[in-house]
Amino acid sequence: MTRSIGDRLELVAELLHTYGPFRCMADVGSDHALLALRALDRGDAAFAVASDLRPGPLARGRANAASHGCGEDRIRFRLSDGFDGLGEFAFDCACVCGMGGELIAELLKRYGPRPTCRFLLQPMTAQDDLRRFLWENGYRIDREAFTCERNRPYAVLAVRCTGEAPQPYRYADLFLGKERPRTAAFAAYAEKVRTQAEKRLSGRLARGLDPTDEQSLLAEIARMR
Ligand SMILES: C[S@@+](CC[C@H](N)C(=O)[O-])C[C@H]1O[C@@H](n2cnc3c(N)ncnc32)[C@H](O)[C@@H]1O
């Protein structure tokens, strides 16, 4: 049964399809586990582990798997804080979606460098913190893709840990990424970044703080139009 997973997760599923197929995908913070089930359905993963910090969401995922006809031979469920409880699974892809960027960075830091794993990350907030962590800690952002769901823009980052030297970046890169496709979804994303930068700029000016970073970010957004 194909079930709608919304445009946000559909974009993650699309990237899974692009980079897959995977032997085992981990859906970390899976809640309903619809992403893992979609990956199994499409053959983008042969096996999946869905994990969540809380029993309620995990039970929701289990129920969805059952109504999907997906048994333990295809998907397992684990109560786990980030990657902590997933040591028994040799996954080659991990999706961490629908959490704040700071939390995603924290979970990756605790997990440590895993060069053989492809990560698909979809931060709801603090994308700048996540990009900073990735560029400064040996991760490469291979691709950033954007979409809108119910008029809200979302970014999905396809990432690998290459162990390379810290990447140079400018302040604007933290908020806009380096890819910046000429799409309506990215334009909506940049518009959200602009609104937030305007607010930070007003706050900094009111407190007599250096406004240069926010001004340069706003100037860069204006140039993209
Ligand atoms: C907003 S839901 C996102 C669900 C799904 N990944 C999606 O994108 O639609 C966030 C889920 O992450 C779980 N979560 C929060 N912190 C977590 C952590 N440290 N480890 C694992 N799961 C966590 C929550 O319990 C919740 O079910």
The ligand as an SDF file (V2000), in Angstrom:
LIG
                    3D

 27 29  0  0  0  0  0  0  0  0999 V2000
    8.9030   15.6700   14.6940 C   0  0  0  0  0  0  0  0  0  0  0  0
    9.2100   13.9650   14.8820 S   0  0  0  0  0  0  0  0  0  0  0  0
    9.8540   13.5860   13.2720 C   0  0  0  0  0  0  0  0  0  0  0  0
    9.4230   12.2300   12.8290 C   0  0  0  0  0  0  0  0  0  0  0  0
    9.9520   11.8360   11.4630 C   0  0  0  0  0  0  0  0  0  0  0  0
   11.3810   11.6060   11.4950 N   0  0  0  0  0  0  0  0  0  0  0  0
    9.6140   12.8940   10.4590 C   0  0  0  0  0  0  0  0  0  0  0  0
   10.5320   13.6030    9.9990 O   0  0  0  0  0  0  0  0  0  0  0  0
    8.4270   13.0580   10.1200 O   0  0  0  0  0  0  0  0  0  0  0  0
   10.6720   13.8910   15.8580 C   0  0  0  0  0  0  0  0  0  0  0  0
   10.8530   12.5420   16.5030 C   0  0  0  0  0  0  0  0  0  0  0  0
   12.1780   12.4840   17.0050 O   0  0  0  0  0  0  0  0  0  0  0  0
   12.1400   11.8310   18.2630 C   0  0  0  0  0  0  0  0  0  0  0  0
   13.3490   12.2180   18.9940 N   0  0  0  0  0  0  0  0  0  0  0  0
   13.6240   13.3770   19.6290 C   0  0  0  0  0  0  0  0  0  0  0  0
   14.8460   13.3520   20.1810 N   0  0  0  0  0  0  0  0  0  0  0  0
   15.3760   12.1370   19.8810 C   0  0  0  0  0  0  0  0  0  0  0  0
   16.6010   11.4940   20.1850 C   0  0  0  0  0  0  0  0  0  0  0  0
   17.5380   12.0910   20.9150 N   0  0  0  0  0  0  0  0  0  0  0  0
   16.7980   10.2320   19.7250 N   0  0  0  0  0  0  0  0  0  0  0  0
   15.8360    9.6060   18.9900 C   0  0  0  0  0  0  0  0  0  0  0  0
   14.6540   10.1600   18.6850 N   0  0  0  0  0  0  0  0  0  0  0  0
   14.4260   11.4120   19.1290 C   0  0  0  0  0  0  0  0  0  0  0  0
   10.8340   12.3010   18.8880 C   0  0  0  0  0  0  0  0  0  0  0  0
   10.4030   11.4310   19.9120 O   0  0  0  0  0  0  0  0  0  0  0  0
    9.9130   12.3340   17.6770 C   0  0  0  0  0  0  0  0  0  0  0  0
    9.2060   11.1320   17.5130 O   0  0  0  0  0  0  0  0  0  0  0  0
  1  2  1  0
  2  3  1  0
  2 10  1  0
  3  4  1  0
  4  5  1  0
  5  6  1  0
  5  7  1  0
  7  8  2  0
  7  9  1  0
 10 11  1  0
 11 12  1  0
 11 26  1  0
 12 13  1  0
 13 14  1  0
 13 24  1  0
 14 15  1  0
 14 23  1  0
 15 16  2  0
 16 17  1  0
 17 18  1  0
 17 23  2  0
 18 19  1  0
 18 20  2  0
 20 21  1  0
 21 22  2  0
 22 23  1  0
 24 25  1  0
 24 26  1  0
 26 27  1  0
M  CHG  2   2   1   9  -1
M  END
$$$$
